[in-house]
Amino acid sequence: QAQLVESGGGLVQPGGSLRLSCAVSGFTLENSAIGWFRQAPGKEREGVAAIKISLRTTDYANTVKGRFTIYRDKNTVYLQMNNLKPEDTAVYYCHILGIPWGQGTQVTVSS
């Protein structure tokens, strides 16, 4: 069964960096689109970044453009997050259409 497992979250000060990982198992990424989403307390889940593997194209929410980078290495999809802000605090999820959501990884940006 296909599975997504997120990791790499943590507590970081404003201006800091984190790299999130999404390990994909039981699924071939070659012709897929993968997105990173986040959900802050009391807010709806929102898309942050996406990558289309075969086209090698990426897309970002305006709120993270220039700070976050999505990329893939074999069966892991990463989200490099730089210059983090308190408003980036949320649970982060990766997602592929048709595969169950994972448990996410908590990112907290605070001094």
Backbone torsions as a table, in degrees:
resi	resn	phi	psi	omega
1	GLN	NA	136.8	179.9
2	ALA	-66.9	143.1	-176.2
3	GLN	-147.5	144.9	176.5
4	LEU	-120.1	130.2	178.9
5	VAL	-129.1	116.8	-179.8
6	GLU	-92.2	148.7	176.2
7	SER	-156.9	170.4	174.4
8	GLY	104.8	-4.0	179.3
9	GLY	-71.8	174.4	179.1
10	GLY	166.4	-169.0	178.5
11	LEU	-100.4	129.2	-179.1
12	VAL	-141.3	150.2	178.4
13	GLN	-78.9	154.9	175.1
14	PRO	-53.0	137.5	-176.2
15	GLY	90.3	-10.2	-178.7
16	GLY	-81.7	-177.0	-176.9
17	SER	-131.9	152.6	171.4
18	LEU	-144.3	152.7	171.4
19	ARG	-121.6	118.8	177.1
20	LEU	-91.8	147.3	178.3
21	SER	-121.1	144.2	174.6
22	CYS	-127.0	103.2	179.6
23	ALA	-85.7	124.5	-177.4
24	VAL	-107.5	127.8	177.4
25	SER	-129.6	151.1	177.7
26	GLY	71.1	21.3	-175.0
27	PHE	-156.8	139.9	179.0
28	THR	-95.7	126.3	-173.5
29	LEU	-82.3	-13.5	-164.4
30	GLU	-52.2	-38.0	-176.9
31	ASN	-115.2	29.9	-173.6
32	SER	-107.5	163.0	167.7
33	ALA	-115.5	133.9	-177.6
34	ILE	-127.2	138.0	179.1
35	GLY	-123.2	151.2	167.2
36	TRP	-104.3	133.2	179.3
37	PHE	-125.8	164.1	175.2
38	ARG	-144.7	153.7	178.1
39	GLN	-138.8	117.4	177.2
40	ALA	-92.0	157.2	-179.8
41	PRO	-55.2	129.1	177.5
42	GLY	77.5	5.0	-178.9
43	LYS	-121.1	161.4	177.2
44	GLU	-76.8	156.0	176.1
45	ARG	-67.7	137.9	-178.5
46	GLU	-131.0	149.4	176.7
47	GLY	-76.7	139.7	-178.0
48	VAL	-112.6	-47.7	-176.9
49	ALA	-156.2	155.1	179.3
50	ALA	-148.2	153.4	177.8
51	ILE	-138.3	136.1	172.5
52	LYS	-103.0	112.4	-168.6
53	ILE	-61.9	-50.7	-173.5
54	SER	-68.0	-32.2	-178.4
55	LEU	-89.4	-14.4	-177.9
56	ARG	57.2	39.4	177.5
57	THR	-111.6	151.2	179.6
58	THR	-130.0	159.3	179.0
59	ASP	-146.5	146.6	-175.5
60	TYR	-136.0	148.6	169.5
61	ALA	-67.0	148.8	-178.6
62	ASN	-59.4	-30.9	-176.5
63	THR	-69.4	-18.4	-177.3
64	VAL	-119.8	-5.2	-176.7
65	LYS	-58.5	132.0	-178.2
66	GLY	88.9	-11.4	179.9
67	ARG	-115.6	-33.3	-177.1
68	PHE	-108.6	147.7	176.2
69	THR	-135.5	127.9	176.9
70	ILE	-103.9	135.8	177.6
71	TYR	-156.0	165.9	-175.8
72	ARG	-126.9	143.0	174.0
73	ASP	-136.4	107.4	-177.1
74	LYS	57.6	-121.6	-176.6
75	ASN	-101.7	28.2	174.9
76	THR	-127.8	136.2	176.7
77	VAL	-112.5	131.4	-175.0
78	TYR	-111.3	154.5	170.3
79	LEU	-129.6	104.9	176.3
80	GLN	-85.5	122.7	-175.8
81	MET	-119.1	118.1	179.8
82	ASN	-116.9	161.9	178.7
83	ASN	48.6	51.8	-176.4
84	LEU	-66.4	147.0	-178.5
85	LYS	-121.5	157.4	178.5
86	PRO	-55.5	-32.8	180.0
87	GLU	-72.1	-6.1	173.5
88	ASP	-83.1	-5.6	179.4
89	THR	-62.2	124.2	-177.1
90	ALA	-179.0	170.9	166.5
91	VAL	-89.4	128.8	-176.7
92	TYR	-104.9	135.4	-179.1
93	TYR	-128.3	145.9	165.6
94	CYS	-102.4	157.3	-175.5
95	HIS	-153.4	138.5	170.7
96	ILE	-125.5	132.3	-177.9
97	LEU	-54.6	128.7	177.7
98	GLY	94.0	-9.2	178.1
99	ILE	-108.2	136.4	-178.8
100	PRO	-57.7	144.6	176.2
101	TRP	-62.9	145.2	174.1
102	GLY	-84.0	-171.0	-178.4
103	GLN	-84.4	-13.8	179.2
104	GLY	81.9	173.2	177.7
105	THR	-137.8	133.7	-173.9
106	GLN	-81.3	130.3	172.7
107	VAL	-117.9	124.7	178.3
108	THR	-124.9	122.8	179.6
109	VAL	-112.0	111.1	-174.7
110	SER	-159.2	148.5	175.5
111	SER	-94.5	NA	NA
